[in-house]
Amino acid sequence: MILVNASRPTELLQRSIGGQVLVELKARKKIKGRLRGFDQHLNLILEDADEMGVDPETNTELVERIETVIVRGDNVVIISPPPGAPQSNSEGE
């Protein structure tokens, strides 16, 4: 199992710039898009993004295309880096 070095999450985000990330938000929504940038508050800029949510009436998944979006860091629960992104092992291997 590969573990990300928790003391350097911004390094992982920096290496993820230009790659596709999946961002899970507090309001049961997810945004998948290409990471363009971020700041120390984890505010994110995503391009070519899709916002995914669930229709509460029908319980079906809804997908809305968004060209560019700024996600406020306060709403972010999880940021999943692109597959194959270089990661650090927490044990230094």
C-alpha positions, 0 to 999 in steps of 0.5 A: 500500500502506498501512503502519501506523506501527510506532512506534504499534501501541497507537494502532491497537489503541486504534482497533480497540476494539469492532471484530472482530480476528483474533488468531493464536497460537503454537499454530497457533490463531486467535481471532476476536472483538470487541476489548474491551481490551488492556494494555501486554503485549498481553494482549487481552480478546475478546468474542463470540469463535471459537477456530479450530484444526486437528485434527491427526488429520483436518487439518480446521478446528475452531471453538469458540465462546467468549463472553469470553476473555483472551489472554495477550500472550506467545502472540500472534503477529499481531493483524489489525485490523478491515477499514476500521480507520483506519491511518497511513502510515509515511511520514506521508501 
